Amino acid sequence: MMDYFFYTEQMTVGYDGKPLIKEIEIRLRRGEILTLIGPNGAGKSTILKSITRQLKLLGGAVYLERQSLAKMSGKEAARRMSAVLTERIRPELMTCREVVATGRYPYTGTLGILSGEDWEKVEEAMELVHVTELKERDFSAVSDGQRQRILLARAICQEPELIIMDEPTSFLDIRHKLEFLSVLKELVNKKNTAVILSLHELDLAQKISDYILCVHGEFIERYGTPEEIFTEDYIRQLYRMTKGSYNAAFGCLEMEACRGEPEIFVIGGGGKGIPLYRKLQRQGVPFAAGVLHKNDVDYQVAKALAACVIGEEPFEAICQQTFQEALAVMEKCSRVFCCLDSFGTMNEKNGKLWERAKALGKHVTEV
């Protein structure tokens, strides 16, 4: 284990002496992010609480730079590791600045008095996560998203070598999710901090993580890089998905396709058809899409939402056989919608489809 900054050996976690997940083996170097994913109730929070010593291990051990966490004093552990967990802290009559300042207490003496340098670190941490304007606000009066950023600032000014976070982006809007994760990445890159967190947003986990640990069942189901974990088949298996689909290329979910014979034929491509595909799915209208090259972004979404997709091989001009297949499907539809303003060499025959739709009086400009 000489190469790893943080690792576990045969760690078993659970409640009231009853094992929930057994033989957990985690390996993490400095400057790496490990993300736990899995269904609700699978045990992600239990693992994190066990690492941070809020829950007693039922077996095995946790090591930080070859030192057993169980043998560290509370102050030593607090200097080296900080936690942002899901429990909502309710400090009485404390400003946001005072809450952030508690991150410096492991460095103070018996009386807990902060020095001028400590307060500078508090200010720097609040500025880093964009909460300076909240410093005099009562912590209990700010929103859940603001509270989450305050707690991240507290963890940052603690100057830990390892940060543990449980669903840290759950209450954040889009802007603050991205800012939060950008700050996290900056910590990892500039200060070589190691991070272990859990996320429900698979798209974010796929983009930010060095390694993914999949929690489901009595043992860890998988442990690997995002490229190894985020495949359509495995994510469906992990979350026991029965509706809709997961797109591994985009890291996003799509609703289930409408069943039945296509009523509308959509000529799309280059991402221009995607808004219409989703609109038709919302309206419950079965539709066909084509001709789409199989490396086109439209093809990925149409494959999930359309009742029928006519595809062509990447980088090939639409061949006569594919054109005839699309024409046969289109002629059975009552309406045809074209999302394209022009046609090039590779999709020239889509232009011919549109001309045929006009000749049949099936072309429409709005759905």
Helices and strands as residue ranges (DSSP letters): E 6-15, E 18-24, E 27-28, E 33-37, H 44-51, E 59-64, E 67-68, G 69-71, H 74-80, E 81-84, H 96-101, G 102-107, H 116-128, G 132-134, G 139-141, H 144-157, E 162-166, H 174-191, E 194-198, H 202-208, E 211-215, E 220-224, H 226-229, H 232-238, E 245-247, E 252-254, E 264-267, H 274-283, E 287-293, H 297-305, E 308-312, H 320-332, E 335-338, H 348-360, E 363-364
